[in-house]
Structure formats: C-alpha cells, structure tokens
C-alpha cells in the first residue's frame, strides 16, 4: 500500500489549486493536501507541520518563489520544493534550481502523469539525501568518537611505556642488589665451608664424635646456603644479561660421568640407584662446559631430592649428526599437570609454604631453562604424579658462539 503523502500547495489561484487536486486524484496518488494562498501563510504551515513536499507557485502576491525558497532555507526547513512556473517563466528555472528547488514544472504541463511523477522523484531524492546526510552525521560522530578513543589509547600507551620504564629500572636495581648481596655473602660463606672442611679433616687436632657431628652440620648447611647464594648470583647475572658463555671443545661423556659421580653420595644417602647410560659414537662437543655441567647438576640434584625410592637415571644420545640429547629420569613424586607450565618460572616451587618438605630457592629450573636457551637448545618435561619425571634437553653438538 502506497504511503499517504502530506503535500503543501502554495498558490493564490483557486483554479490552479483545483487543477493540482484533480491531477493527483486522477493519478490515484494517495495524498493529504494543505493549501496556502501566499508566502507568509506557507511559511506558517511549514513551521508548524511536517510535509513530504511543497508545490509552490513562483509568482505569489507577497513574495516570489526565490524569496520563499531562501526563507525556507534560512529557517532550516528540510522539504523538497517543486516550483510551478507560468507562461514565459521557463528562463528562471535555472535560478530556481540553483536556489535549492527539487524540480520545476510549467503550469501548462500539469497533468495526472507529469505531476505525480515529479512528486515521487522529488520525495525519493529528498529521502535519499536525508539518509545520506544522516549517515554522514553518524560517520562524523563515529570518527569523532574514534579520535577521542585514539587519544585515550595514546595516553594509556604513554602511561604504560612510563610504567614499563619504571619497572625496568626497578628490575635493574633489584638484579643489581641481588648480585651485590650474593657476592658479599659468598665470601664469608666460602670461609665457613673451608674452615669446616679443615675441622672435619681432624686438623690440627682430632675432634670428638659429638664435635664431628656439629661441624658436619655446619658444613652441610653452609654448603646449602652457598649453593643458594650461587643460584641467586647466577640468576641475577642472567637477568641483567651479564652471564657470558665460553664455548670450547670437551668430552661430553666424561663430563656426564664425572658430574654423576660428584652427586652419587646424595643418592647413596637416600639409598636410591644412580645410573648413567651414554650412547654416543662421537663424544666430543663444542659448548660451554661450566653451563652444561650446571644444567646436569641441577637436573640430577632435583631428581635425587624428589625421589624417595627407586632410581635416577641420566641418558645421553645422538639426536642427529648436529644435535645431542640428555635426559634425566627419576621414580620420584612427580609433578601435577597444573604445575608443569610454571616449573621453569623463577622462584616457583610446587610447594611454596614455609613448612615445605623440600628446601630451595626455586631458581634451579629457571636457571637451567635460561642456560639451555643460551646454548641454543631446548628443554622439555614429562611427569606423572607418583610415577616420576623425565627432563629432556637438546643442544647443538657445536654451538655457534
């Protein structure tokens, strides 16, 4: 069903207005007509009501068509205008269109075909223009909102950059403090360990069994503290980017065997087996010996610490001609799946309570992970609670320094 159009007809001639009514009725155009005889009355109607179009006679008693069009525009009234011109007024059609009329029609050409067609075209074009204007306004509003959001985002990014700089400075100061503190603590701890060893050698005088037990406890605890201090110092150097690797050729099989023997006493104390399985055709590698030894010590000591019965096994094999693999397997307590993703994070321990059974700084695996990556390798872990864990590393046989 066609929408009923609200049309304002402005013409001082009753005959002309009647011609308009007849043409619209004959065409079957659904329209609600409001009539005005001069410009002032037309403006009054336009200020009080909404119309779909205005049929405006160019020559009125008070104003001409151009004056009415200008006044409508000054009042910011949005409505399509079709101007009727009389005989000989066709030459002013250009001025009418320039002034903002939607169309013009000679009174001699008003019919049931031309008038509805002109009205429909004017209404359709006006609606399209209004839709385009609304879309433009919305786009402008959206752009303004985006500009504000971008400014806010830039402000937040600037704030984040500032906070990052502050965090980096705090991080640097923390690392520097840890490095300084660890260095200062290591000197007296080395002295305590050294003097404890002298006393355990019964030098210069023999000790009673009670004294030997006390000195042995001092030595063990001092050694544990020294290991913790060394871990903190190494981790601080790694964080600060000051940990340097020294690549040279050495015998990997010999390194693994000697390191395992150094830790065998820990396994014997817990009455668990420590096995070594080396399957290398070529045992020579070019890597950082001290860093690789530290990795093996960390993995083996962890495996021994968390294994109450059974065995700890270290295996070495050739992944391919350019890479070697090292695995440390244990039959210990295992690691739950929710903790596997965080075990390589600094200061992370599965049990972080003050009453935990297994002591440590929580830096061993973080240092191990960092060292392996610095050696251009990778580390993986598989574990099952109550069954045990397997830590595997792969490193290049020949590191590219």
N, C-alpha and C positions, 0 to 999 in steps of 0.2 A: 504493500500500500504506500502511495506517494505521500510524503510529509506535507502538511499544510504550511505554505509559506506565508509569512507576515510581510505584507508589502505596503509601503507608504507611497501614495500617488500625490504628487505636488503639481497642481495645475489650476489656474484661475478660470479655465474654460470648462463649463459643465459638459459640453458636447464632447470635448477631448477625453474627459474623465470617463464618460459613458462608453466611448469607443474602446478604452482600455478594458473596462469591465466586460464588454461583450467579447472582445478578443480572447480574454482569459477564460471566460465561461465556455466559449465555443471550442477552445482547445482542450477543455477538461482539466485545466491546471487547478489543483487544489490550493486556494489562496484566501487569506483573510486580509481584506483591504481596509486601509485607513487613508482618508483623504484630507488634503490641506490645499488652501487656495492661494497662499503666498509664502514667502520665505520665512517670515517670523513664525507663522503657525507650524511650518515644517520643522524648524529648529526646536520648538517647544515639544512637539511629538517625539523627536529624536532624543531629547534629553530625558524624557520620561519613560520611554519604551524601547524594546529591542526589536529591530526589523531585520529581515533577511535581505531585503534590497529596497532601494528607493528609485521610483520612476519620477524624474524631475524635468519639468518644462524649463527650457533655457530662459524664456522671457516671462518674468513674473512682474506683478505691479510694483513690488518694493525693491527686489534685487534681481540681478541676472544670475544665470547658472554658475558662472565662475565665482561670483561673490559667495554664493551659498556653499559651493564646494570648499572654498578656502576656510569659511567659518566652521564648517563641519570638521575639517582637519585641525583647526585651532582648538576645537573642543575635544579633540582626540576621540571622536566617534568613529568606530570601525564599522562601516557598512558599504556594500558595493552600490555604486550610483550608475543608473542608465539615464542619460540626458536625451530629452526629446527636442529636436530642432525643427524649426519651421521652414517654409519655402525660402530658399536663398541663404539659409544659415549654415549650409554644409561647410563653408570655408572656415568656420570657427571650430570645427570638430577636432582639429589638431590641438588647439589651445585647451579644449575640454579634456582631452585625453592626457595632455601634459599636466593639467591641474590635478588629475587623480581619478577621473571618471573611469568606471569599468568598461563602459561602452556608450555609444550614442546611436539614436535611431530617428530617422526623419518621420514626422507625424503622418506624412503621406504614405509611409510604408508600414504603418502599424497594422498587423493582421494576426489572425489566430495561429499563424505559422511563425512569423518573424519575432513577435513579442515573447511568447513562451521560450523560444529558443535562446533569445538574448538573455532572458531572466535566468534560465537554467545555467547557461555558460557563466554569467556573472557570479551566481551563487557558488558554482563549483570552483571557479578560480579563486574566489574570496576565501572559501573554506580551505583550499589548498594553501593559500598564502598564510592564513591564520595558523594552520597546522605547522607550516614551515617556521613561522615566527615563534610558535610555542616550542618547537624542537630546538630552535636556535637559542632561545632563552634557557631552556633546560641544559643544553650543552654548555652554554656560558656559565651557568650556575655550577654545573659539574666540574668544569675547568677551574673555576674559582676555588671550589672545594678541594680539587686535586692540588692546586697551588698551595693552599693552606696546609694540606696534609703533607706535601713535599717539604714545606718549610719546617713543619713539626718533625718530620722524619730526619731532616738535615740537622735539626737541633739535637734530636736524640742521638744521632750518629756522632755528632761532635762531642756530646756528653759521654758516649760510650768510648770514643777514642781517648778522651781525657782520663776516664776511669781505667782504661787499659794501660795508659802510660803510668798512672799511679800504681796499678797492680804490678806492672813490670818493674818499677822502681822498688816497690816493697818486696817483690820476689828476689830482685838482685841483692837487696840489703839482707834478706833472710839467708840467701845462699852464702853471702859473704860472711855473715855472722856464724853460720854453721861451720863453714870452712875454718874460720879463725878459732872458734871454740874447740873444734875437733883437733886441730893442730896443737893447741895449748894443752889439751887433756892427754893427747897421745904421749907427750914427752914424759910426764910423771908416771903414766901407766906402764910405759916401757921399762922404767926404772923398777917399779914394783914387780913386774914379771921377771926381770933379770935377777933381782935380789932373791926372789922366791926360788928361782931355779938354783941359785948358789946354795941356799939353805937346804934344798932338797938333795943336793949332792953331798950333804954332810960336811960342808966346808965352811969355816975352818975346823969346826968341832962337831961331833956326832950329836944327833937330836934324839930325844925320847920318842916313842911311838905316838904319844899324845901331841908332841910338838910337830912331828912329821905330818900328822893328820891336819893340824891347824894350818901349817904352811901350805899343804897341798890344797886346802880350801881357798886360801888366799891366792895361790897361783891360778887355780881354775876360774875363780870369779874375776880375777884381774884379766885373764885371757879372754873371758867372755866380754868384759867391758871394753877391752882393746879392740875386739872384733866389731863390736857395735860402733865404736868411735871411727874405726876404719871405714865401715859401711857409710856412716854419715858423711865423712870426708870425701869419699869417692862419689857419693850421690851428689854432693854439693858441687864437685868439680864437673860432673856430667851435666847437671842443670845449667851451670854457668858456661858450658861449652869450653871448659879448660882441660878436659880429660883427653890426653893425647895417646894415640896408639903407636906402637913401634913394631912394624911388620918385618919379620925376618924368617928364614927357613929353620925348621926344627922337626924333630921326630914326634909325631902325634901319638903313636903307640906308647912310646916311652913316657911322654907327659901323662897320659891317662893312667898307666900302671903306677907311676911314682905318686901321683895325686891320690889314687885309691889306697895305696899303702899308708900314706900320711893319715888317712881317715879311718883306717882299719881298726884302730884302737877304740874308736867310738862305737863301731859295730860290735866289737867283742864285748864291750861293757854292757851292751843291750842283748848280747847272746843271739845276734842275727848274722846271717851269712852275707858277705860282700863279694860278689863275683864280677869278674872282668872278662868280656868277650870281644876280641878285636879281630875283625875280618877285613884287613887292608892288604892289597897287593903292594901298593906303594905307600909307605908310612910317612913320607915327607910332605909337609905343608908349609905355606908361607902365610903366616898370620901373626897376630900379637900374642906371644906366648903367655905373658902375665895375665892378660884379659881372658884368654881362653881357659887358663888354669883357674881363674877366679870364678868363671861360669861353672866349670866342672865341680869345684869345691862347693859352691852354693847349692847346686842341684843334688850332689851326693849327701851333703850335711843335712839338707832339708829332708831327703828321703830317709836317712837314718833316724833323724829326730822324730819323724811322724810314723815310724814303723816299730811296732812293739814285738812282733814275732814274724818269722818267715825270712825274707831275704831282700837285699838291694842289689840290683844288677846294672852295670854300665856296659853298653854295647857301642861299638864303633864300626862303621861300614862305609863302603863307597857308594854314594848315590849315583854318580856317573863319573866320567873322567875329570870333571871340573868341580865337583862338589862332594863333600863328605858329610856323613850324618853321625850324630851322637845321641844316644837315648839313655835315660836313667829311669829304671823301672823299680817299683817297690811294691810290697804287700802291706802297705800301711793303712791308715784310717780313711784315706780317700778324700775327695773334695766334692761337695754337693754341686749340682748344675748351676744354681743361682749364684755361686761364688766363683765359678770358672771365668766369668767375664771380667772380674775385678782383681784377680790374684796378682796381675802384673802392675797394678797401680801402687804408687809409693805410699808407704805407711799403712797399707791394707793387710789385715790378717783376718782369717776366718773367725777366730775368737779374739775379740778386741777388749774383753773385760779385764779388769785388774786382777782377777783371780784365775786367769787363763793358765792352762797346764803347760803350754809351750811358750817359752820366752823368745824375745827377738824384737828388732826394730820395725819389721815389716818392710824393709828395704831390699832384702836379698833378691827376690824375684824381680823387683823393679830395676835393680842394677843389672841383673842377668839379662833382662829383656833389652835394656839400653846397650849393653856391651855387644850382644849378639847382632843388633841392628847396626852398630858402629862397625862391626866386622863384615857388614853386607850379608848377613844371614837372616834366618827366621827361626822362631820358636813356636812350638805347639804343645798342647797338653790334652791328655785324655785321662779321665778319672771316674771311679765309681766308689761310692761310699761303702766302706767295709771291705773292699776288694783291693784297692791300691791305685797308684797313679803312674802315668808314663809321660815324661817330659822329653820331647824330641827337638833337637836343633839341627839345622843345616847351615853350613858355611862354605864359602868358596875355598877350594884347595889352595888357590893362590889369590890372595887379596890384592885388589888394585888400590894401592895407597893414594 
